[in-house]
């Protein structure tokens, strides 16, 4: 059941649509976590070895023992410790076996619904860890997500008790991935073989199931109405955490820089969390929530351009001229094949080159013939004030930004003109 409901559960709960300022999945964490700990080689992929972060490969068969047997077969041991207690001997003595080796191995396998064996106060238990639900956007939203899941797990209607016999496991996995990518707008495949909007599945089928489950477990009616009412409100409005973040960010980036929009969106989340309201009742973040300029102009990595247009030493000058013309830029960094900064072409150098070619039009020159070698550069952590001092001292119109010898950005006179405009606008507002 936990696997079957994962898709629609996540669809109404997504909360991480941005990563490093880039729009990705509605719940980017699902793909990010799997990729970040994927240790498989190309050879492993050919052999279809499962990643250690996964939804699983098939339904459970006879019992939960199937899960642990498959994990032992499929996954190599990553961690081990000195096992001092023999679980079989414990069992023979009538004691609860601690299964230390199994539990350590299980801790290195990160399934989105993970079964865990535990022993507490001489009592053994088996639990399901739901790992797909995000944290946030607020505490009350998190409690609502948990209540929704607990309710569905507590009461399984008769038509879903044999879910492994009527629903394909790969369809359950596809539902989860569609929900992670598209959120509340995902289409969910159901037991009749048809696809339905996630909103319909949640509203018409799953919320009634959750209500019955929570009621059977003795949860107070007022609490049931409060928390499932949040799920209902979120579903009707379509305003999940990810939708609120994207709506706010898209509006704010038209009112300020991308970094300013990110700061204001993050601050907006913090301020609204303190109001103890669920996300579907939040108003959009405001650009003023970004605070003063020190929050988004203090360091170079907050203002530098990272969408770079570069050339290499052996490229022809005509290519540089075309790039400057097409992209309306005045500075083009020069990289080697390893991504290291080796030079800089400016519009002034290009004008000088074009003037000289009038005298010798047959000579075709490359970038390395005219570029500024070893240009002044700074790190992303450089203070904005320090960068301005360098530009004034060396009389340059731009500074490439380098980290670990790799070009990562560039800051130009235009960036500082834009900052000046926004600062004057901010100061004028204070005076008015």
For each residue, the residues with C-beta under 8 A, 3 or more apart:
1: 4 5 152 153 156 160 163
2: 5 6 113 128 130 153
3: 6 55 56 59 113 169 172
4: 1 160 163 167 172
5: 1 2 8 9 149 152 206
6: 2 3 9 10 55 112 113 132 172 175 176 179
7: 10 11 172 174 175 176 178 179 186 188 198
8: 5 11 12 175 179 188 198 201 202 206
9: 5 6 12 13 132 133 145 148 149 152 179 206
10: 6 7 13 14 27 30 132 133 176 179 180
11: 7 8 14 178 179 182 183 184 186 188 198 202
12: 8 9 148 184 198 199 202 231 234 235 240
13: 9 10 27 133 134 141 145 240 241
14: 10 11 17 26 27 134 179 180 183 184 240 241 242 243
15: 27 134 135 136 137 240 241 242 245
16: 19 25 26 27 28 29 134 241 242
17: 14 23 24 25 26 27 28 183 242 245 246
18: 21 22 23 24 28 245 246 249 262
19: 16 22 24 28 32
20:
21: 18 258 259 262
22: 18 19
23: 17 18 246
24: 17 18 19 28 31
25: 16 17 28 30 31 180 181
26: 14 16 17 179 180 181 182 183 184 240 242 243
27: 10 13 14 15 16 17 30 132 134 179 180 183 242
28: 16 17 18 19 24 25 31 32 180
29: 16 32 33 134
30: 10 25 27 33 34 112 132 176 177 180
31: 24 25 28 34 35 180
32: 19 28 29 35 36
33: 29 30 36 37 53 110
34: 30 31 37 38 51 53 54
35: 31 32 38
36: 32 33
37: 33 34 51 52 53 110
38: 34 35 51 52 53
39: 52
40: 44 45 49 51
41: 44 45
42: 45 46
43: 46 47
44: 40 41 47 49
45: 40 41 42 48 49
46: 42 43
47: 43 44
48: 45
49: 40 44 45 74
50: 54 57 74 75
51: 34 37 38 40 54
52: 37 38 39 75 108 109 110
53: 33 34 37 38 110 111 112
54: 34 50 51 57 110 111 112
55: 3 6 111 112 113 172 173 176
56: 3 111 113 169 173
57: 50 54 70 74 169
58: 61 169
59: 3 163 164 169
60: 63 64 66 67 164
61: 58 66
62: 65 66
63: 60 66
64: 60 67 68 115 126
65: 62 68 69
66: 60 61 62 63 69 70
67: 60 64 70 71 115
68: 64 65 71 72 102 106 115
69: 65 66 72 73
70: 57 66 67 73 74
71: 67 68 74 75 105 106 109
72: 68 69 75 105
73: 69 70
74: 49 50 57 70 71
75: 50 52 71 72 78 105 108 109
76:
77: 80 105 108
78: 75 108
79: 104 105 107 108
80: 77 101 104
81: 100 104
82:
83: 86 100 101
84:
85: 89 90 98 100
86: 83 89 90
87: 90 91 97 98 99 100 101
88: 91 92 97
89: 85 86 92 93
90: 85 86 87 93 95 96 97 98
91: 87 88 94 95 97
92: 88 89
93: 89 90
94: 91
95: 90 91
96: 90 119 122 123 124
97: 87 88 90 91
98: 85 87 90 103 119
99: 87 102 103 117 119
100: 81 83 85 87 103 104
101: 80 83 87 104 105
102: 68 99 105 106 117
103: 98 99 100 106 107 116 117 118
104: 79 80 81 100 101 107 108
105: 71 72 75 77 79 101 102 108 109
106: 68 71 102 103 109 114 116 117
107: 79 103 104
108: 52 75 77 78 79 104 105
109: 52 71 75 105 106 114
110: 33 37 52 53 54 114 131
111: 53 54 55 56 114 115 131
112: 6 30 53 54 55 130 131 132 176
113: 2 3 6 55 56 128 129 130 131 132
114: 106 109 110 111 128 129 131
115: 64 67 68 111 126 127 128 129
116: 103 106 126 127 128 129
117: 99 102 103 106 124 125 126
118: 103 124 125 126 127
119: 96 98 99 122 123 124 125
120: 123 125
121:
122: 96 119
123: 96 119 120
124: 96 117 118 119
125: 117 118 119 120
126: 64 115 116 117 118
127: 115 116 118
128: 2 113 114 115 116 153
129: 113 114 115 116
130: 2 112 113 133 149
131: 110 111 112 113 114
132: 6 9 10 27 30 112 113 176
133: 9 10 13 130 142 145 146 149
134: 13 14 15 16 27 29 241
135: 15 142
136: 15 141 142 241 269 273
137: 15 141 241 244 245 269 272 273 279 282
138: 141 142 272 273 276 277 278 279
139: 142 143 273 276
140: 143 144 227 230 276 277 278
141: 13 136 137 138 144 145 230 234 241 278 279
142: 133 135 136 138 139 145 146
143: 139 140 146 147 227
144: 140 141 147 148 227 228 230 231 234 278
145: 9 13 133 141 142 148 149 231
146: 133 142 143 149 150
147: 143 144 150 151 210 214 219 223 224 227 228 231
148: 9 12 144 145 151 152 206 207 210 227 228 231
149: 5 9 130 133 145 146 152 153 210
150: 146 147 153 154 210 213 214 217
151: 147 148 154 155 209 210 211 212 213 214 224 228
152: 1 5 9 148 149 155 206 209 210 213
153: 1 2 128 149 150 156 213
154: 150 151 213 214 216 217
155: 151 152 209 210 212 213 216
156: 1 153 160 161 209
157: 160 161 209
158: 161
159: 191
160: 1 4 156 157 163 191
161: 156 157 158
162: 165 166
163: 1 4 59 160 166 167 191
164: 59 60 167 169
165: 162
166: 162 163 191
167: 4 163 164 171 172 191
168: 171 172
169: 3 56 57 58 59 164 172 173
170: 173 174
171: 167 168 174 175 189
172: 3 4 6 7 55 167 168 169 175 176
173: 55 56 169 170 176 177
174: 7 170 171 177 178 189
175: 6 7 8 171 172 178 179 186 188 189
176: 6 7 10 30 55 112 132 172 173 179 180
177: 30 173 174 180 181
178: 7 11 174 175 181 182 186 187 188
179: 6 7 8 9 10 11 14 26 27 175 176 182 183 186 188 198
180: 10 14 25 26 27 28 30 31 176 177
181: 25 26 177 178 186
182: 11 26 178 179 185 186 187
183: 11 14 17 26 27 179 186 198 240 242 243
184: 11 12 14 26 198 199 234 235 238 240 243
185: 182 197 198 238
186: 7 11 175 178 179 181 182 183 197 198
187: 178 182 195 196 197 198
188: 7 8 11 175 178 179 195 196 197 198 201
189: 171 174 175 193 194 195
190: 193 194 195 196 201 205
191: 159 160 163 166 167
192:
193: 189 190
194: 189 190
195: 187 188 189 190
196: 187 188 190 200 201
197: 185 186 187 188 200 201
198: 7 8 11 12 179 183 184 185 186 187 188 201 202
199: 12 184 202 203 235 236 238
200: 196 197 203 204 205
201: 8 188 190 196 197 198 204 205 206
202: 8 11 12 198 199 205 206 207 231 235
203: 199 200 206 207 232 235 236
204: 200 201 208
205: 190 200 201 202 208 209
206: 5 8 9 148 152 201 202 203 209 210
207: 148 202 203 210 211 228 231 232 235
208: 204 205 211 212
209: 151 152 155 156 157 205 206 212 213
210: 147 148 149 150 151 152 155 206 207 213 214 228 231
211: 151 207 208 214 215 224 228
212: 151 155 208 209 215 216
213: 150 151 152 153 154 155 209 210 216 217
214: 147 150 151 154 210 211 217 219 223 224 228
215: 211 212 218 219 221 224
216: 154 155 212 213
217: 150 154 213 214
218: 215
219: 147 214 215 223 224
220: 223 224
221: 215 224 225
222: 225 226
223: 147 214 219 220 226 227
224: 147 151 211 214 215 219 220 221 227 228
225: 221 222 228 229
226: 222 223 229 230
227: 140 143 144 147 148 223 224 230 231
228: 144 147 148 151 207 210 211 214 224 225 231 232
229: 225 226 232 233
230: 140 141 144 226 227 233 234 278 280
231: 12 144 145 147 148 202 207 210 227 228 234 235
232: 203 207 228 229 235 236
233: 229 230 236 237 278 280 281
234: 12 141 144 184 230 231 237 238 239 240 278 279 280
235: 12 184 199 202 203 207 231 232 238
236: 199 203 232 233 280
237: 233 234 280
238: 184 185 199 234 235 243
239: 234 243 244 247 279 280 282
240: 12 13 14 15 26 183 184 234 243 244 279 280
241: 13 14 15 16 134 136 137 141 244 245 279
242: 14 15 16 17 26 27 183 245 246
243: 14 26 183 184 238 239 240 246 247
244: 137 239 240 241 247 248 279 282 284
245: 15 17 18 137 241 242 248 249 265 269
246: 17 18 23 242 243 249 250
247: 239 243 244 250 251 284
248: 244 245 251 252 264 265 268 284 285
249: 18 245 246 252 253 261 262 265
250: 246 247 253 254
251: 247 248 254 255 284 285
252: 248 249 255 256 260 261 264 265 285 286 287
253: 249 250 256 257 258 261
254: 250 251
255: 251 252 261 287
256: 252 253 260 261 264 287 290 296 422
257: 253 260 261 296 303 418 422
258: 21 253 261 262
259: 21 262 263 296 302 303
260: 252 256 257 263 264 287 290 296 422
261: 249 252 253 255 256 257 258 264 265 287 290
262: 18 21 249 258 259 265 266
263: 259 260 266 267 290 291 295 296
264: 248 252 256 260 261 267 268 285 286 287 288 289 290
265: 245 248 249 252 261 262 268 269 285
266: 262 263 269 270
267: 263 264 270 271 285 289 290 291
268: 248 264 265 271 272 282 284 285 286 289
269: 136 137 245 265 266 272 273 285
270: 266 267 273 274
271: 267 268 274 275 289
272: 137 138 268 269 275 277 279 282
273: 136 137 138 139 269 270 276
274: 270 271
275: 271 272
276: 138 139 140 273
277: 138 140 272 281 282
278: 138 140 141 144 230 233 234 281 282
279: 137 138 141 234 239 240 241 244 272 282
280: 230 233 234 236 237 239 240
281: 233 277 278
282: 137 239 244 268 272 277 278 279
283:
284: 244 247 248 251 268
285: 248 251 252 264 265 267 268 269 289
286: 252 264 268 289
287: 252 255 256 260 261 264 290
288: 264
289: 264 267 268 271 285 286
290: 256 260 261 263 264 267 287 295 296
291: 263 267 294 295 296
292: 295 426
293: 296 297 298 419 422 423 426
294: 291 297 298
295: 263 290 291 292 298
296: 256 257 259 260 263 290 291 293 302 303
297: 293 294 302 303 384 419 422 423
298: 293 294 295 302 383 384
299: 302 380 381 382 383 384
300: 303 304 378 379 380 381 382 383 384 387 399 401 409 411
301: 304 380 381 401 409
302: 259 296 297 298 299 384
303: 257 259 296 297 300 384 411 415 419
304: 300 301 380 401 408 409 410 411 415
305: 308 409 410 411 412 415
306: 408 409
307:
308: 305 333 407 409 410
309: 323 327 329 332
310: 332 333 334 335 407
311: 315 319 320 323 332 333 334 335 345 367
312: 315 334 335 336 337 367
313: 334 336 342 343 366 367 368 371
314: 366 367 368
315: 311 312 319 320 366 367
316: 319 320 364 365 366 367
317: 320 321 350 353 365 366 367 369 370
318: 321 322
319: 311 315 316 322 323 367
320: 311 315 316 317 323 324 332 345 350 367
321: 317 318 324 325 350 354
322: 318 319 325 326
323: 309 311 319 320 326 327 329 332
324: 320 321 327 328 329 330 332 347 350
325: 321 322 328
326: 322 323
327: 309 323 324
328: 324 325
329: 309 323 324 332
330: 324 346 347 397 398 412
331: 344 345 346 347 397 398 410 412
332: 309 310 311 320 323 324 329 344 345
333: 308 310 311 341 343 344 345 400 407 410
334: 310 311 312 313 341 342 343 344 345 367 368 371
335: 310 311 312 338 339 340 341 342 407
336: 312 313 339 340 342
337: 312
338: 335
339: 335 336 406 407
340: 335 336 405 406 407
341: 333 334 335 344 375 377 400 402 405 406 407
342: 313 334 335 336 371 373 374
343: 313 333 334 367 368 371 372 373 374 375
344: 331 332 333 334 341 371 372 375 398 400
345: 311 320 331 332 333 334 349 350 367 370 371 372
346: 330 331 349 350 372 397 398
347: 324 330 331 350 351
348: 351 352
349: 345 346 352 353 370 371 372
350: 317 320 321 324 345 346 347 353 354
351: 347 348 354 355
352: 348 349 355 356 370
353: 317 349 350 356 357 365 370
354: 321 350 351 357 358
355: 351 352 358
356: 352 353 359 360
357: 353 354 360 361 363 365
358: 354 355 361
359: 356
360: 356 357 363
361: 357 358
362:
363: 357 360
364: 316
365: 316 317 353 357 369 370
366: 313 314 315 316 317 369
367: 311 312 313 314 315 316 317 319 320 334 343 345 370 371
368: 313 314 334 343 371
369: 317 365 366
370: 317 345 349 352 353 365 367
371: 313 334 342 343 344 345 349 367 368
372: 343 344 345 346 349 375
373: 342 343
374: 342 343
375: 341 343 344 372 396 400
376: 390 394 396 399
377: 341 399 400 401 402
378: 300 382 386 387 390 399 400 401 402 411
379: 300 382 401 402 403
380: 299 300 301 304 401 403 408 409
381: 299 300 301
382: 299 300 378 379 386 387 401
383: 298 299 300 386 387
384: 297 298 299 300 302 303 387 388 419
385: 388 389
386: 378 382 383 389 390
387: 300 378 382 383 384 390 391 399 411
388: 384 385 391 392 416
389: 385 386 392 393
390: 376 378 386 387 393 394 396 399
391: 387 388 394 395 396 397 398 399 413 416
392: 388 389 395
393: 389 390
394: 376 390 391
395: 391 392
396: 375 376 390 391 399
397: 330 331 346 391 412 413
398: 330 331 344 346 391 410 411 412 413
399: 300 376 377 378 387 390 391 396 410 411 412
400: 333 341 344 375 377 378 407 409 410
401: 300 301 304 377 378 379 380 382 407 408 409 410 411
402: 341 377 378 379 405 406 407 408
403: 379 380 406 408
404:
405: 340 341 402
406: 339 340 341 402 403
407: 308 310 333 335 339 340 341 400 401 402 410
408: 304 306 380 401 402 403
409: 300 301 304 305 306 308 380 400 401
410: 304 305 308 331 333 398 399 400 401 407
411: 300 303 304 305 378 387 398 399 401 415 416
412: 305 330 331 397 398 399 415 416
413: 391 397 398 416 417
414: 417 418
415: 303 304 305 411 412 418 419
416: 388 391 411 412 413 419 420
417: 413 414 420 421
418: 257 414 415 421 422
419: 293 297 303 384 415 416 422 423
420: 416 417 423 424
421: 417 418 424 425
422: 256 257 260 293 297 418 419 425 426
423: 293 297 419 420 426 427
424: 420 421 427 428
425: 421 422 428 429
426: 292 293 422 423 429 430
427: 423 424 430 431
428: 424 425 431 432
429: 425 426 432
430: 426 427
431: 427 428
432: 428 429
